[in-house]
Amino acid sequence: MLLPLYQIDAFTNRIFAGNPAAVCPLTEWLPAETMQAIAAENNLAETAFFAPQAGTDGHFEIRWFTPAVEVELCGHATLASAHVLLRHLNFKGEEITFHSKSGPLRVSRQDNGRLTLDFPSRPPQPLATAPEGLVDGLGATPLKLLAGPDLVALFNSEAEIRAIHPNQLHLAEVPYRAVIVTAPGSGDIDFVSRFFGPRVGVPEDPVTGSAHTTLIPYWAEKLGKTELRARQVSPRGGDLWCELRGDRVLISGYAVTYLKGEIEIEL
C-alpha cells in the first residue's frame, strides 16, 4: 500500500527553520497502531493524518502522533496539514475545518501568505510548588509557575530562556505533558518561549502551536493587549502572530514544503 507523505516546515517562511511535521493525507483511516508506527519511523515531533469527513465539504478529521504517543492537540502539524491541502491538493476554499479530539479547529488563509489557526484558549492557573524534577531539569529556578495542559515556568528575560540546557531525564519526572519556559521579548516580540516534552517523546519541540493556547491568554492579560508577536527561541526557531478572542486564540504563521513522496506499508 502506497501513501503520500509530505514534510512541511511550519511557522517559518524558509526551509531548515521552524518546526518540521510529516503529513499523511488519507482516504480512509488506518489502524492506530499503524499510524503510530509511521510516526515512530518518521521520527519527527509530530506526524499528522487527516481524512475527509463524510458528507461534508471542506471538513476533515485529523489526528496527531509523536514518535511515542497520540496527542489531543498539535498546532504546527495542523498548520502543515492546511498547507498540504492548499498548496498540493488543490483545496479551493478560504477556510478548512479539522475535527479533532480537541473539537473543531479552523484554518484560514490570509492575503499576506500566512495561515491562521483558530484554536481553543486554555488559560493557565498559578501553581505554588515546583514539582520534583523541574529545577534540576531546567538547571534554573523560575520566578513563577503556572499549570495548564503543560507546566509553564516564567523567567525574567529571553537570555535566560536561551541559556537553558535541559536535563531531559529530570524533566521526564515532571507530571505534565511538557514544560514550557517563557519570558518577555524585546523589540517587536512580546514574549518568547521554549518547549520540552520528553514524556511524549519530544525532547525539545522547535515551534509549538498548542503551547500558545496557554501562553497567549497569560501574556495578553499580563501585557494588557490582545494582539501579540511571539517567537519560540529553539535552535531552529519560529515566529507566530497571536490574538486572544474571548475563549479562542488565533495563531498565524507561514509554512513551506521541504519534501514530498510516498511511503510503502503492508496492512
Secondary structure, 3 states (H helix, E strand, C coil): CEEEEEEEEECCCCCCCCEEEEEEECCCCCCHHHHHHHHHHHCCCEEEEEEECCCCCCEEEEEEECCCCEECCCHHHHHHHHHHHHHCCCCCCCEEEEEECCEEEEEEECCCCCEEEEEECCCCEEECCCCCCHHHHHCCCCCEEEECCCEEEECCCHHHHHHCCCCHHHHCCCCCCCEEEEEECCCCCCEEEEEEEHHHCEEEECCCCCCHHHHHHHHHHHHCCCEEEEEECCCCCEEEEEEEECCEEEEEECEEEEEEEEEECCC
